[in-house]
Amino acid sequence: MTTPVLYGIPNCDTVKKARTWLAGQGAAYEFHDFKKQGVPAARLDDWIAQVGWEKLVNRKGNTWRGLDPAVQASVKDAKSAKAVMLAQPSVIKRPVVEWGGSTTVGFDPATWALLARR
């Protein structure tokens, strides 16, 4: 299996929980920091294809709530969602993890345990 890549922001509580869980499992992983490295546009296309833009846009987070209502209203499809996610990486639900063929969004220890064993 290839090494999983965890995408997120280091100070995000969910990302912290996910990284702690991975360390506790002794699982090797690569961390991609949205703040320092940005959102990889090509990967974003793959995530949208695999899990859907609706799952990637965190409409419950502070970043979303802080967006101008016109920007929020403009997010109606994959193209418009991608534009907002590239401009405001913190609007992406975290963590996004690539498990070598599959992608997960959010932290779910039960699902991760299955994927980490593959």
Phi, psi and omega in degrees: 000143175284159180290127178299149175245122179257121180255134178174202182235128187300330182270002177288129182301320181291322177295320177300315178299317181296316180294322178295318179299312180300316179298319179296333178274353184070023184273127174284141177204161176254140179251129177247113184272112179302325183291320183269324187253352181076178178264122179288112186303319180294322178292321180301319176301316180295318179299316179299318179295322184279315187244348181091144182294330182298324180285330183282328182277118181272093182281357179260350185278165180299322181297314179299313182297334180275352179288150174302138180305328178293323177293315177303314182294336182284344182278097186233348182203180183299319182295312181290324178294318179299317180301316180291319180295324178289322181283328183229078184304333181290351178279350179281130176296137186236158350278157168258129181233130173262121185256029181072058178124334176230157183233137174240154177233129183090174182251117178225097184306322181296313179295317181298322180299319177294315182290325181292337181275346183291000000 
